Amino acid sequence: MKLHELRDNPGASKKAKRVGRGPGSGKGKTAGRGIKGQKSRSGVAINGYEGGQMPLYQRLPKRGFNKPNRKKFAVVNLGILAKFIEAGKIDVKKPITEDVLVESGLVRRKLDGVRVLAKGEFAAKVDLQVTGASASARDAVEKAGGSLTVTAAPAAE
């Protein structure tokens, strides 16, 4: 076999139907688009339209609810807080407030407040003052000999 003898298998490739090439082709004049109307023009895609049938997105049940005034808290895990204390980025002698956590880089922004969760090991004796905390996080801080004060969430503006 030589390079010029290479061919595709018979029936593997099919020529595209060329529309709008005269009445003898069977797809001349309107090129299979019918007469007039939005869909006969170019640049039209009627997404989600199913020819008058109730569209799929309307047939499916709607579920769930998004609370418009929900609170979004910045989350701090005790394990990461312990790492920042070991690295010397957070001073244990002073009370640790939300502003201290932001300055240290542990929290990017406060959002509606900071909430402490109990993931990770924690052994430092600290005075934490945050907007929220899980019960297990409170227990872990008190077990380490510290105190965790939950302050009222700041009023939404």
C-alpha positions in Angstrom: 0.0 0.0 0.0 1.2 3.5 -0.9 0.3 6.8 0.7 -1.8 7.8 -2.3 -3.8 4.6 -2.0 -5.1 5.4 1.5 -8.9 5.7 1.6 -11.6 5.8 4.3 -13.7 2.7 4.7 -16.8 2.8 2.4 -19.7 4.5 4.2 -17.5 5.9 7.0 -17.8 9.5 5.8 -20.9 11.0 4.3 -21.1 14.2 2.4 -23.1 17.0 4.1 -26.4 18.0 2.6 -25.9 21.3 0.9 -29.1 23.3 1.4 -30.3 26.2 -0.7 -28.8 25.0 -3.9 -31.7 25.1 -6.3 -35.1 23.4 -6.6 -33.7 20.2 -8.0 -31.8 19.4 -4.8 -34.9 18.9 -2.7 -33.6 21.4 -0.2 -33.7 24.5 -2.4 -35.4 27.9 -1.9 -36.2 27.9 1.9 -33.6 25.3 2.7 -36.0 23.2 4.9 -36.8 26.1 7.2 -40.4 26.6 6.1 -41.8 30.0 5.2 -41.4 33.2 7.2 -41.4 33.3 11.0 -38.7 33.6 13.6 -37.2 30.2 13.0 -36.7 30.8 9.3 -34.4 33.7 10.0 -30.7 33.3 10.9 -29.3 33.8 14.4 -32.3 32.4 16.3 -32.2 29.8 19.0 -35.3 29.5 21.1 -33.8 27.8 24.1 -36.1 25.8 26.4 -39.0 26.1 23.9 -40.6 22.8 23.2 -43.2 23.6 20.5 -46.0 24.6 22.9 -45.5 21.5 25.1 -45.0 22.5 28.8 -41.2 22.9 29.0 -39.1 20.6 31.1 -38.0 23.4 33.5 -41.7 24.1 34.2 -42.7 20.5 34.6 -40.1 19.7 37.3 -41.0 20.4 40.9 -39.4 23.4 42.6 -37.7 22.6 45.9 -36.0 24.5 48.7 -35.9 28.0 49.9 -33.1 30.6 50.3 -33.5 32.8 53.3 -33.0 36.4 52.1 -31.7 37.7 55.4 -29.6 34.7 56.5 -26.4 35.2 58.5 -23.1 34.2 57.0 -20.3 33.6 59.5 -16.6 33.3 59.1 -15.6 29.8 60.4 -12.5 29.2 62.5 -11.5 25.7 63.5 -9.7 25.3 66.9 -6.9 23.3 65.2 -6.0 26.1 62.9 -6.3 28.6 65.8 -3.8 26.5 67.7 -1.3 26.6 64.8 -1.5 30.4 64.6 -0.9 30.6 68.4 2.2 28.3 68.1 3.5 30.3 65.2 3.3 33.4 67.3 0.8 35.2 65.0 -1.7 35.5 67.9 -0.8 36.7 71.4 -2.4 34.5 74.1 -1.9 37.0 76.9 -4.5 39.4 75.4 -8.1 38.5 74.8 -8.6 37.1 71.3 -11.4 39.1 69.6 -12.6 38.9 66.0 -10.5 41.9 65.1 -7.4 40.1 66.4 -8.3 37.1 64.2 -8.6 39.3 61.1 -5.3 41.1 61.8 -3.5 37.8 62.2 -4.7 36.7 58.8 -6.6 33.7 60.2 -9.9 35.2 59.0 -10.1 37.2 55.8 -13.3 39.2 56.8 -15.7 39.0 59.6 -18.9 38.8 57.5 -21.8 38.6 60.1 -19.3 37.5 62.8 -16.9 34.7 63.5 -18.0 31.2 64.6 -15.6 28.8 66.3 -15.8 25.0 65.6 -14.1 22.2 67.4 -12.2 20.6 64.6 -8.6 19.8 65.5 -6.5 19.6 68.7 -6.4 22.6 71.1 -4.4 23.0 74.3 -3.7 26.7 74.7 -5.2 28.7 77.6 -6.9 31.6 75.8 -9.7 34.2 76.3 -11.8 34.0 73.2 -14.5 36.5 72.3 -16.5 35.6 69.2 -20.0 35.8 67.8 -20.7 32.1 67.9 -19.3 28.8 68.9 -20.3 25.1 68.8 -20.9 23.4 72.2 -17.9 21.0 71.6 -15.7 24.0 70.8 -16.7 25.7 74.0 -15.9 22.5 75.9 -12.5 22.1 74.3 -11.5 25.7 75.2 -12.6 25.3 78.8 -10.9 21.9 79.1 -7.7 23.6 78.0 -8.2 26.1 80.9 -9.4 29.0 78.8 -12.7 30.9 78.4 -14.9 31.3 75.4 -17.3 34.3 75.5 -20.1 34.4 72.9 -21.0 38.0 72.2 -24.2 39.2 70.5 -24.1 39.2 66.7 -23.6 42.7 65.3 -26.9 44.2 64.0 -27.3 44.0 60.3 -27.2 47.4 58.6 
